[in-house]
Each structure stands twice: as C-alpha cells, then as structure tokens.
Amino acid sequence: MEGQPTRAQPPEGVHRPSLRSTAAGLFSLAAIAATGLAAGPAAAAPSVGPCALPRTNAHHSLGLDAWNTAYPRPERGLDAVMLFLSFPDSVPVARTDEIAADYFPGTSDFFARASYGRFSLRAHVRHGWLRMPRTSTTYAIRRDWAPDRRAAYLRDALAVADPVVDFSRYDIVYMVADPDAPGVDADATKVVNLRTPLRADGTDIPRVVTLFERRPPDRNVLAHETGHVFDLPDLYNRPVDGKGDWDTHVGDWDVMGSQFAMAPEPFGWHKWKLGWLGDHQVRCVRAPQRLTLLPLAGEAGQAYGLAAVPGTRLAVVRTGRNSVLAFEARRAAGNDRGTCTEGVLIYRVRGEAESGAGPVEVVDTHPLTEACRDRSVYPPLADAPLGEGESFTVPGEGTKVEVAHRTRGGSWTLKITP
C-alpha cells in the first residue's frame, strides 16, 4: 500500500484486504503527507522510440521519456535497512530474525529474477527490538491513518533508531512494527511519502516503508511496497466503499495489482520503465507485423542471463498521445511459476492515469470464461492470455492479434495488425 493522497482522487497504495532518543527538532516532520512527492527533477532517459509515452504529472506516471529523480532507480544495487519496533503495551512473541526471514531473501530474490539480475536489493537487518516511547494503541494505526498520529509514529521511530542506525548508508528504510501489539492494524502497511523529507545522519529520508503485517505476512507484500519506492503505481481498483472486487484492472498479472497474485512478474512496461528491458528488447509496431516474443519471465536459475539474450520481450502499439497497447508472453516460470494459464497477454497503458485509477488494464481475450477459481484473485482475468491458434481484435482500438504457435524454446510467434 501507499499513503493516501490529500487531493480529491482515487486513493492509492492501500493493498486489498488480507486473506487472512533524538530531539524531535532533528527531524523535519512539517507537512508530512501520505501522498506522492511533488514531481521531482527529471533525468534524461535513453532514446525510447515513438511508442514510449511521455511522463505526465500523474502520481507514479508510467511515462518513459524521463525518470523522476525523487525516486531511486533500481538499475544497480540498493541498500535497505530493516528496523523492528516494539511498544510498552506488548512483549514481542517473535524474534526479529524470524520476522526478517518472512521477507528476506525472498523479496531480494523476487527482484533479482524480475530484473534478470540487473538489480540487487541488499537487505541490512538491524536485529533486536527498538522500544517506542508510547503504547501501540496511542498511535491509532489504521489504513486511513490520521496525519498527526502518523507523524508522531515516524518521529518517535526515527528518534529511537537514530542512535543505533547510520541512515546515510541506506537507500530504503523498512520499519516493522511488532505484529502482536494490540494497536497494530495489518491493513495499515504502506509507503509513506513525505513532502518535507525526514533528516537524520546528514541524509534526507523522503519516504519510509511501514510494515504492520501479521505473521505470516501477505505473500509478496514487501515486493509490492518496494515497487512504490521505485515509482510504480498501484494497479488495483479500490472500491469506493471498500467492498467488492479490488482486482478488476489487472487480476493476477503483476505484483503491483495484488500481493496475492499467481503471476506477480512485473509487466514488461514496468521493466522498460525501470531499466530492466532495453530499447532493443521492445518492438514498436506501426504496421502489420509478424514477430516472435520471448517469454517475459525466465526459469529461476536462468533469469540472471536473460538480459543479454537478444530478442523481443515487449511489443507496443501506440493508440494515443498518452496511451498504448502492450503485448508480452507469459509462462509458468520464475516469479510466474504459480500461474495456471500461459500465452500472449495484452494490456492497455495510460500515462495520464494516477496510481490506483487504472494506469494499466489487462484485456480479457476470453470474456465468457474464467480460470483458477481456487487460486486466482480475479478468475475472469486468469485466462486473459491468447493461446496457440487464437486471434482477437481489441475492442475500441481495432488492433488485431493472431497467435500462430509456441516454439520449442517457449517463445510465441504472432502477427499484430494495428
């Protein structure tokens, strides 16, 4: 989840409901807002061709022509510190090493596979409980957290951590609350973005990942939250009343849609934005074209060499100034090993859509059927990919896709007619 915006727009960052002593003046907590940072400086991106959308002012815009330097780009190794917070009204049941094992090395392995070994998330776990000065119930922790209580929580947490942690060494901060404390709400996990960064050890801390998960935590929840740290949007649909289906936009496809997803591999578009796919691996289709798509995910043991394999992993058709159709091959391997369907996945990308307001929408090529009711977060989209010998014309855009066959190596041959 991510913090709630203060503007009148769909909330973002809140993951779908679970299936189960430094002076205060040291830290600049004025204007803490659970919203995205204001648009940061733009770093020039490589030439990305005519099918790359421009970055807009939308929070977590999926535009690709520039990088918002307010966020770390995961093209190299990044260091993350994990801290554990206890409270006067509860004695922790679990050891911090046990809780850390719920998240690492699993989260680091997820990103290593997703990035084809281009990105390394280095976790530094500060074992032992740091005692907060107030009871857990005092902070009134909940999904839609009052800004003053959230500010007090962060202020107190940094105050107890600063004497024992050198924050200048880390790119990412994870704060884990005692999961058994009475005031801890498991639905409150989120990334808190700060309009005015916190400051400790001569370092600005523009955002903090606050974890309030029960044990065991939601599957891939930390990968989802870390995705926000890299400027990726929420892809789920949060119902206005909090009831109903949260997963109608992308279903199981991409961890930013659901931390429970069967196929949590990041979309090829996300990989392109993050630098894990190069321009040479993306095909811009502007006329009828036959092509072969290499599978997006690799086997767990092979992922690290896939970045160097020549070939197309993402095909794109431009449909408007701020919109495209994207095509990629999904198979049961790597992060997607739990999927029950394989084939060519089609989705819309809208660069002007805010996080949580549908920046990505998977196209259901089998609208009359569904799959995997026992495991899928949204069965109607579980069978969204096109299989061998199938064709489909995308409603609204008129783009036609014809899938010929799957090769022995796992690639898919197809024809796209814009």
N, C-alpha and C positions, 0 to 999 in steps of 0.2 A: 504494500500500500504506500501511498504517498500522502503528504499533507493536503488538507482541504483548501481550495482556493477561496479567497475572500470576495472575488468578483462573482456576479451572477452568471454562472456557467455550470455545466455538469461537474460534480465532484470527481476527484481523481485520486488514484493512489491507494484506495481502500480495497484490499483484496476481498474476494467473495467470502461469505460466511464459512467458517470452518466446518468440515465434515466431522467431524467430532468436537585541607581547608585553606581555600584561596579566597581572598576577599571578593565579594560579589562584584565589586567595581572592576575587577580584572577582565571580566567578560562583557562584551558589548551585546546586551540582550534587548536593547531597544528595538522595537519594530520587528520582533520575531513574528513571522507569518508562515503558516503551513501552506505555502503556495510556491510556485516555481520562482526562481530568481528572475529578476528582470533580464531581458535579453542581454547576454554578455557580449564581449568583443567577438568578432567573427574571424576565425583563422581561415585562410585560403585553403580550399580542398583541391586535390588533383583534378585534372580535366575529366569530367564525368559524363560528357556527351549530351546529346539532345533529349534523352529520356530521363535525366536526373531532374527532380523537382527542385525549385528554389526554396531555401529556408525562409519561413514566414515568422511572424510574431507569435504564432500559436505556441503555447507551452509544450515543450518536447516536440517541436515541429520535425516532421520526417523529411524535410528538405535536405538536399545533399550538396549544394554548391558551396557551403561554408560550414565550419564547425563552431559551435558556441563554446568559447574557451572558458566559460564559467564552470564547465564540466570536464573532468579528466577523460581523455580519450584512451580506450583500452587497446592500444597498439603496442604496448610494451608491458613490462612487469610493473604492477602497482602493489603497494604495501597497505595492508589493512590491519588495524588493531581491534581486538575484541575484548571488551571490558564487561565485568559482571557486577551488578548492583543488588545489594540486599537492603532490607528495611528493618527498623526497630520492632515492628509488629509481627515478624515472622522469622523463624530459623530455617534456612535453606535445607531442603531434603537432599537435593542432588549436589554432587561435586561439580566444580566448574569444568574440569576436564571431561566429565561425562556429557555436559551440555555442549561443550565445544565440538565434541565428536558427532553431535547431531547435525552440524553444519560443515565441518571440515574433516577430511579433504573433499567431501562431496561437492561443495559449491565450486571449489577451485577446479576440480575435475570436469564439472559441467562446462565451465568457460574455456578450459583447455580444449575440450572436444569441439565446442561451438566455434571457436576461433581458429581451428586447425593448428593449434599450438602457437599462434601468433601472440596470444595474450596470456600472461601468468598473473593470477591473483594470489599474492603471497600473504597468508594469514599469520599474524603475530598475536597469540593468545596470552593475555595477562591473567594468569591463574590466580584464584583466590577472590573472595567476595569483598567489594568495596561497600562500606556501610553508609547508606544515605542518612541524612540528619532527621528526616521526617518519616512518618509511617506511610505505608503504601497507599492507604485509603485517603490520606491527606491530598495526594496529587490528583485524585478523581480521574484516573486514567480510563479513557474510553476512546472508541473510534472517532467520534467527532469531539475532539478534546478542546476544552476551553483554553484560549491562548495564554492566559495568565498562569494557569496550572501547568501547562506545557513548558512555559518559560521557567517556572520555578523548578521543575524537574530537571531541565537541561542545566540550569545554573548550579543546582546542587550536585548533579552528577559530575560536571567538569571540576567543581571545587574539590570533591573528594578524590578525583582521578589525577588532577594535575601534579600533586606532589610525587606521584609514583610513575607517571607516564610522560614521556617526551613526545608531545604531539607533533613536533616538527619532523618526525621520522615517518609520518604516515600520510597516505593519500585518502584513506577511507576510515571512518570511525563507526564501529558497531557497538551499541550499548545494549546489553542483555539484562533484563530485569529478572529477579528470582521468580520462576514460573509458578511457584506455590504460594506466593504472597497474596493475602486476601484482596488487595486492591488492584491486582494486575488483571487487565482485560485482554484476553488473547486476540480479540478483533482489533486491537489498537496498534498493532505493528505497522510502522510506516517510515518513510523517509521524511524528515523534517527539513525543509529548505528555509534558509534564513535570509531575509532582505539585508540585514546587517550581520555579517559573519561573527561568530564567536571568535575569541582570540586567546591563544594560550601558547606559551613557549615561542613567542615571536611568530606564530603561524595563524593565518586565518582558517577557520573551520566553517565553510559555507553551508554544510549540511551534515546531518547525523542520521544514521540508520538506527531506529529504536525498535528493539525486539521485545515483544511481550508474549511470546509463544508458549503454549503448554507443551508438555512432552508426551509423545514425540511431536515435534513441530510439524506444521503443514509441509508436505513434500515440495521441495524446490522453492520454499518461501524466500530464502535468502538470495537465491539467484534472481527472483523477481524484483526484490528490493534493490539489489545491486544494479539491475538493469536501469532503474531510475537514476542511480548515481552516474550512469553513462548517457543520460539524456534520452532514454527510451520511454515512450508513453504507455499508459495503461490502455489495454486493448479490449477490456471487458465493457459491458454495458451495465452500469449501476442503476437499477430501477429507482424511480422517484421515491417510492415508499419503502425501498429496501427489500421488497418482496418480488418474487418472480425469477425469471431466468437472467443470470448475470453474463452468460456466455454466448449470447446470440450473435455477436460480431465475428468471432474467430474460433469459437469452440475450443477444441484441444490443441489447436495449431499455434504454438508459440507460448513460452513461459510468461510473457507479459499479458497474455489473456487470462491464464489461470495457473496458479502454482500446483494445481492437481492434474494438469494436462497429461494425457497419454503421450503426446507428441510435442514436447516442450522446446524442441530445437528452434532457436530464433529464426524468423523469416529471413530469406535471402536479402530482402530490402534492408532489414536491420543490420545484417552483416556487412552490407555495402556501406551503410552509414558509418559503422564502427571501424571500418578499415580492414575487415576480415575477408572481404571479397574485393579483388582489384577490378579496375575497369575492364581488363582483358577477359574477365570471367563473366561479364554481363553483356548480353546481346540486346541492342536496341532494334526493335522490329518496326519498320515503317512501310513495308510492302509484304505481300505474301512470301513466306519464307519457310523452308524446311530446316530443321535444326535438331541437334541432339543435346539433351540436358543431362549432365552428370548429376548423380544424387547429391542433395544438399548435405546430408549427414553421412559421415563415414563410420566404419566399424570402430569400436572404442580403441582398439590397438593400432588403427591405421590413420586416425584423424590428424596426427601431427605432420604427416607428409602430404596431406591433400592440398595444402596451399600452393604447392609447386606444380600440381598436376594441371596441364593445360586443358582447356575446355570450358564450356559454358555451364554455369550453375544457376543463372538467373536470366530470364528473358523478360523484356519490358515493352509495353505498347503505351505510348503517350496518348491520353484521352482528353486532356485539357491543360490549361495553364498550371493548375495545381493538382492534377490527378493522373494516375496511370493504372494500367492493369499489369500485374506481375505473375510470372509463371515459374514454377520450380518443381523438381522431382523429389518426392518424399518417400522414404523407405524405412523399414523396421531395423534401424541400426543406430549406434551411438546414443545420443540423447533421445532419439525417436524409437528406441528399441521396443517400447511398450505399445506402439500404435497397432491397430488391427486392420488398417487399410493402407494401401500404397498406390502411388500413381502421380499424375501431374496435378498439382494444386494451383488454383487460380485465386487471386485476391486483388481487391482494389486498394490503392493507397491514396489518401487525400492529405496533401501537405498543409492545408489550412485548418484541418480539424484539430481541436485541442485534445490533450490527453484525456481519455475517458469519454470522448464524444465521437468515437468511431473513426480514428485515423486509418484503420485497416479493417476491411470487411472481406471475409472469405466468401467466394462464390460457390454456392451449392450446386454442383453439376448433377446431383441426383435428388432433386427436391421432393420426390414422392417416397423416398426410403430413408432409413436411418441405420445406424450400426452401433454395436458395442454398448448396449444399454446398461450392462453390468459394470462398465468401467468409465465410460465417456462422461465428461462434464456437460456435454450437449449433443446427444446422439444424432439429431438431424444433420449436423455438420461432420460427424465422424466419418461418413463416406463421401465427403466432398470431392476428393481427387478423381480425375478421369483415369480409367484403366485402358488396357490394350484394346485397340479396335473401336474405341468410343470417340464420339465427336460432340461438340457443344458450342452453341452460339451464345455469347454473354449478353443477357438482357440489358438494354439501354445503350450499350456500346456497339453491338453488332459484330464484335470480333469473334471469329470462328476458330476453334481449336480442334484439330484432328490428331488423335494419338495413334501412331502406327503400331509400334511394338516396343517391348523392353529387350535390351540386348543382354547377352550372357554376362556382361560386366556390370549390369544393374542400371545402365543409362536408359533414357527413354527418347525415342525418336518421334517427332511430331511436326505438324505444319500449323503455322499461325497465319491467319489472314485478317489483318486489321480492317 
